[in-house]
């Protein structure tokens, strides 16, 4: 691993390696720099390095390297400069997309090239065998090899970016943008498998966010911006799922959106809710859940009417007609008839779940069918005014199917209305979330409903009917289809009828014929016969012997009861033992199976690792051989060029050369060329030597002759110049004398003017100096007064501080005395308790004393030396205290008088200090303290004053006392 002093050096090194064709080495160098712990602080060159790094990763399709580098760069940039990470990731996705688009544009048959079930799966064995066996690859395989790897890399890029940006509050927008681009990728190229994986990845990210929400930099879903981004991503996922017709994934996306909305307890934007319910209508219609489909349309109608202000009356009428037709498409019978209790509970939970998805509140304590039902929905449509918005054809159809009783003419009147309704629908102009509404999709369900209504009304009028007549009354279907519809109607207790194909008739009956009255007819018959027998043959009353056996009966019952309980316990124990043995056998078999599975998996992993290593070695060996062949070819070409230039015999094509022989040939040719060149240079040098010698022999007399002629010419020129200079000097001297005579007349005036100017400036200078001295004296007086005032203030503050310290020390001393007294009492109390253990301690002391005596006997000399060294210290010795003020007094004795302030410039002029006696202050006290130690306002270590102007004066080295300063004031 190479180390670089600066990151820029690594970038330069990588560019050099790229220029010579070593991209792998350049990528490895940048990877080592990025993952190094030395560069964990963000700096600007790291961003350029990351740009180059992702560019190399994209060119070489190294997704794992790109992921590692981006993770390390995220750690570096997370708390410093997140925008840099965002730019790098955008550049990474841009390069990947461009490469994929470039590969797609180069391919001629994109449909065949992308015919792969799974982008993450490796090549199949038969494809590998075919690619190795066949000499010429077909166009389809060429396209597959060109396009598929880049699309696989693009998919890995999206996964990597989503993994890096997951649960990061600072890059939520980039995460949402990446998810949208990945969805569009799946939609554009019909990648169903990748879309499922992408949905699962995003779902896992949200689950981890909810699980570890207390960690740092996690997005807060309660924030409106974060919630909107997550909802937009799920809405895009829902749209793509419906476009790809992945209805199960679409339903899971709906559950994700509902979970987000219920998690934050906040209603999203109406535009999103419109898209949500529009997609719900499609999902429920495909899943044949017509009731939930109708409820979703009802919610969609309410949202469009409330929030879409641009909705025209025609569009509103079309949506309302869709709501009513969806409600009519629900079958009128109850599917829960005859179901078990478990099925009822499952249906109740399903109703609650679907009602939550549709945002329809239900009471969980009541039955779900009491709320989510066809009749409840139709009554809700009437009360909410939906019936006033529907078209006239749909309204007539509703009245015929729900309120009219026309058993013979119902189908004939409904059929033209269905024909008109099938022509209604089209694109909506204002409701952008519902681009198109087609009412023709409800025709099969409406025809089935019409057949059910005809059967219901006919069963109430007729007892039997010919099959031909019934078929004419229902012209929509053949009788076989009508028979299937009637089976469901009879199953769910909607109509009671029988089809007798022998007689060619349909028999209608009362619903109660097959109800509970005949279900237990055998039991009722047996009870009736028993009653009749008891009336015909009344029982004879005989003498009972119950009293005789009454005493023994209780004992028999108790004994039998105990026997049965014992037998029951034995049976239960045997059952438990059998179950335990079965569980142990199953556990052993499971452990054995897992162990065998683990061994087989390990063997498979070892085999795969060995195979992978072998393939890598072969690939590296092939690359090395190919590179050597290229180098050999390049050397051969270069040798042939040189041989052609020199007219030598070219190398034959049929001859075989190795790299070593080619290198030896090149070296021998270079040696020969070098020797020939040296011989030519020697010959040329000898020729030049002869020419130079002959030339110098001929030019020597000519040079001497030219030199002598030049000397004569320069002598003549020198004499002429010298005469010219003498003449010019004479002329300048004569002119200077004339000028002097002319100016000598003004000499007296010049001296007078000069004296006048000097006197005037001297007066001005004296005046300014006097003003300056007066100003300095005033300033000195003001600063002296300021110093006196501050000195008094400091003295008062320090006195007060000393007084407080003294009070505090007295309080502390009193507390210490109290503590000592308390400790003494505690010690006396403990002494009484310690007397109990005195004997044991005495014994231990005796043992310690014996041990000490033994050690002293062994180390007597050492102890004598130690005692002699301790004796001078233990003797009486009184050290004379050195007053702390002595050095200060000595320094003050050599300085100026402490009783009077002397400025610095005057102290420097004086030869020595003059002694001065302290003067009494204004309170009549004479200061007899040593001037060097009692002057608390002076000294070299005095702190600067709190004031502004007098601080520098207070820090001077002169000393003065309080009394003297008061006297001067």
Secondary structure as GFF3:
##gff-version 3
##sequence-region A 1 969
A	DSSP	alpha_helix	7	19	.	.	.	ID=ss1
A	DSSP	alpha_helix	23	35	.	.	.	ID=ss2
A	DSSP	three_ten_helix	37	39	.	.	.	ID=ss3
A	DSSP	alpha_helix	44	60	.	.	.	ID=ss4
A	DSSP	alpha_helix	63	77	.	.	.	ID=ss5
A	DSSP	alpha_helix	82	106	.	.	.	ID=ss6
A	DSSP	alpha_helix	110	113	.	.	.	ID=ss7
A	DSSP	alpha_helix	125	133	.	.	.	ID=ss8
A	DSSP	alpha_helix	139	143	.	.	.	ID=ss9
A	DSSP	pi_helix	144	148	.	.	.	ID=ss10
A	DSSP	alpha_helix	149	165	.	.	.	ID=ss11
A	DSSP	three_ten_helix	169	171	.	.	.	ID=ss12
A	DSSP	alpha_helix	172	188	.	.	.	ID=ss13
A	DSSP	alpha_helix	192	211	.	.	.	ID=ss14
A	DSSP	alpha_helix	224	243	.	.	.	ID=ss15
A	DSSP	alpha_helix	247	264	.	.	.	ID=ss16
A	DSSP	alpha_helix	270	286	.	.	.	ID=ss17
A	DSSP	alpha_helix	290	307	.	.	.	ID=ss18
A	DSSP	alpha_helix	313	328	.	.	.	ID=ss19
A	DSSP	alpha_helix	341	357	.	.	.	ID=ss20
A	DSSP	three_ten_helix	368	370	.	.	.	ID=ss21
A	DSSP	alpha_helix	374	383	.	.	.	ID=ss22
A	DSSP	alpha_helix	392	402	.	.	.	ID=ss23
A	DSSP	alpha_helix	410	423	.	.	.	ID=ss24
A	DSSP	beta_strand	425	427	.	.	.	ID=ss25
A	DSSP	beta_strand	436	438	.	.	.	ID=ss26
A	DSSP	three_ten_helix	439	442	.	.	.	ID=ss27
A	DSSP	alpha_helix	443	461	.	.	.	ID=ss28
A	DSSP	beta_strand	464	466	.	.	.	ID=ss29
A	DSSP	alpha_helix	467	473	.	.	.	ID=ss30
A	DSSP	alpha_helix	479	491	.	.	.	ID=ss31
A	DSSP	beta_strand	497	500	.	.	.	ID=ss32
A	DSSP	beta_strand	505	508	.	.	.	ID=ss33
A	DSSP	alpha_helix	521	536	.	.	.	ID=ss34
A	DSSP	alpha_helix	550	645	.	.	.	ID=ss35
A	DSSP	alpha_helix	659	743	.	.	.	ID=ss36
A	DSSP	three_ten_helix	744	746	.	.	.	ID=ss37
A	DSSP	alpha_helix	747	834	.	.	.	ID=ss38
A	DSSP	three_ten_helix	835	837	.	.	.	ID=ss39
A	DSSP	alpha_helix	838	858	.	.	.	ID=ss40
A	DSSP	alpha_helix	860	874	.	.	.	ID=ss41
A	DSSP	alpha_helix	886	894	.	.	.	ID=ss42
A	DSSP	alpha_helix	904	909	.	.	.	ID=ss43
A	DSSP	alpha_helix	931	934	.	.	.	ID=ss44
A	DSSP	alpha_helix	951	954	.	.	.	ID=ss45
A	DSSP	alpha_helix	962	968	.	.	.	ID=ss46
###
